[in-house]
């Protein structure tokens, strides 16, 4: 819970250490402002497809269960999170219909007629596996 208002102005991003047991998967990061009454309002979100982690125009191989460092761009914002509020950082693998689905099969685009797989995704912590939410905090 914040003891004082917190100004966030600028680019937001998340650095994650992730793996999957699927041929491909997405990692979605959502940052929300949690009000004292429990409401959670979206501040920003972003997504990275694991096969497009290095370059969004060039598919890279995904080795099952191998940890990868990925950067998720949450774009920019400028807002004040009020005293008594909390920030929530959530990582998931879907945000449909906002972002295109992935079947988890390695197919380049989602095809609703094709069978979809279930991805067992892992967020790694500790040792060489670092995870961070980079926030542009303004002021003291």
C-alpha positions, -999 to 999 in steps of 0.1 A, spaced: 0 0 0 14 34 -10 21 58 19 22 88 -6 11 95 -41 34 80 -68 39 96 -102 47 74 -131 57 92 -163 75 76 -192 81 41 -207 72 10 -187 87 -25 -193 90 -59 -177 121 -81 -179 112 -117 -174 129 -151 -172 104 -176 -188 101 -211 -203 74 -232 -218 67 -268 -227 48 -258 -259 61 -251 -294 53 -214 -288 34 -192 -264 27 -157 -254 37 -138 -222 14 -109 -212 22 -84 -185 -5 -62 -170 1 -34 -145 -30 -23 -126 -39 3 -100 -56 -15 -71 -79 9 -52 -85 6 -14 -120 -9 -22 -104 -37 -42 -112 -24 -77 -83 -30 -101 -79 -6 -131 -55 -12 -160 -26 12 -162 -7 -6 -191 -2 -40 -207 20 -56 -232 28 -89 -248 56 -109 -263 54 -141 -284 82 -163 -273 91 -172 -310 93 -134 -317 114 -125 -286 145 -113 -305 128 -96 -335 90 -92 -341 96 -98 -378 117 -130 -376 107 -162 -360 132 -178 -336 131 -214 -325 116 -221 -290 133 -250 -272 109 -266 -248 116 -260 -211 146 -238 -218 146 -205 -198 146 -173 -220 151 -137 -210 123 -116 -226 115 -79 -225 78 -69 -225 71 -34 -236 42 -18 -217 43 14 -237 42 48 -219 20 64 -193 17 95 -172 -4 92 -141 -4 95 -103 -12 64 -82 -28 77 -51 -19 72 -15 -36 40 -1 -35 23 -35 -14 -6 -45 2 -16 -78 -5 -51 -92 19 -68 -116 4 -98 -133 19 -122 -158 -3 -145 -179 -4 -161 -214 -35 -146 -229 -53 -113 -233 -78 -121 -260 -94 -103 -278 -70 -74 -272 -41 -95 -286 -42 -123 -312 -44 -158 -297 -16 -183 -302 -24 -220 -306 8 -230 -289 17 -252 -318 42 -230 -335 18 -220 -363 25 -184 -374 -10 -172 -368 -40 -184 -348 -64 -205 -369 -97 -212 -350 -102 -243 -371 -68 -258 -361 -64 -277 -329 -49 -257 -301 -24 -269 -275 -21 -261 -238 11 -244 -228 27 -251 -194 45 -219 -188 70 -211 -161 82 -178 -146 117 -184 -132 131 -168 -100 165 -168 -83 201 -173 -93 207 -161 -129 169 -157 -135 160 -121 -129 126 -106 -133 119 -69 -130 92 -43 -136 108 -11 -148 87 19 -137 95 56 -146 90 71 -111 91 109 -110 99 129 -79 110 118 -45 
